[in-house]
Amino acid sequence: MIKKVIAISAFCLAVLGNVAVAGNALANQLPDFTELAEKQGPAVVNISITQVMQVSSPFAGMPQDEALGELFRRFGIPAPGIPGQGGPQQEYKSQSLGSGFIISNDGYVLTNAHVIRNADEVVVKLSDKREFTAKIIGADSRTDVALLKIEASGLPKVTFGNPEALKVGEWVVAIGSPFGLESTLTAGVVSAKGRALPQENFVPFIQTDVAINPGNSGGPLFNLKGEVVGINSQIYSRTGGYMGLSFAIPIDVAMDISDQLRATGKVTRGWLGIGIQEINKDLAESFGMKNTNGALVSNVEKGSPAEKGGLEAGDVIVKFDNKAIVASSDLPRVVGATKPGKQVPVEILRKGSSRNLTIALGEMPTEKDEVVPASKAPAKSEVNRLGLILRDLTPQQKNKIGGKNGLLVVDSQAPAAQAGIRRGDVVLGVNNTEIQSLEQFNKQVAAIPAGKTVALLVLRGENTLYVPVKIGAAK
């Protein structure tokens, strides 16, 4: 009996020994992120944004409390900032958080454009707890990249990697401030590369399963060498939180944008002036195509470079500047990366036959919600009686809203700002009259007596709303 017990004990010890060896081998195979965190963490920053709004609010007089504001947002209760609610005027400060990272020792910082959009003040907090008020050098909404500058020197900075060298299944690490929790590290793997997302035509996203949550936006994505390979930008979520699908902007795309913003404060892209759509099997068959490669031209804007170069609706672009167009999402990236004015060879299929065109690219019009640096803002003399600085929409912007006429709000001051009109809104009508042009709008507003209220039909995102604004004295 004693011999059997000893034998069983020896067997158990042997099994446990093998488990321990296997465990140690597995541990040796898993990556260790401690050195990466220590070396790269100091170059990651926390970004806080303040937006000041003059609003009519039924909550005027209530204390400005962040917890109360979060309660409003969480339960969908109308909070200060909703136009048309009535009540006395009140200054309301909206605050939000994001992440970023230092790309030069003298204080240039990269983040997402959506993190600093409409900000009145941007504060960058370093890992050593120092805080700096940042200047917005510029932002590009099409790629969601923004460049900031803080007045400091001798700062830690990141090193850049090659996103093209990333492999699906490779370990990657994010550092940022989810929910305001600074210097939080999360890890995962590359799930896919070159991912195209709806309404995001200029970025071949890196998809990962790294845990990204609100506040991580604008933070860096590292490879195991400690090199930045992307900027964490978006998540797919049905709850507002992490669900395993995160998307990062490749760092080479971001740095190209950063270099342009640093040099000129804006981003210049090539422009054709066409609408495109994906080619499915049925369309390919109807066009007599052997495969679904290419971008189908659905419409051509009048007077655009495409029209002047001979492109027609129904053409299929299969090569642009000698680069193959496999999916329709490939074309905007290639066109956008091409210098305006360049004579570009374009290979198309038209009614089953191959043709070659040469098109002189134009310059893509400015997106309506791009950040305009203060030094390049329109002169205050352009402010009308409503407190608005307006401009006519570009043909491309009209196309995006179904061909409607409208006026882009470049800046909003009192009384329009007090009523809740924001920069980036599009004014579609006044007192149930559709807008034809800026000149027509100004004449109509000029004829209304001071003190009267007009109803402006405003497009904000995909929604329209009427906003009452009181007419000020004549300028």
Summary of the structure (lengths in Angstrom):
residues: 475
radius of gyration: 27.1
end to end distance: 107.1
largest distance: 109.9
contacts: 1509
relative contact order: 0.09
helix: 24%
strand: 36%
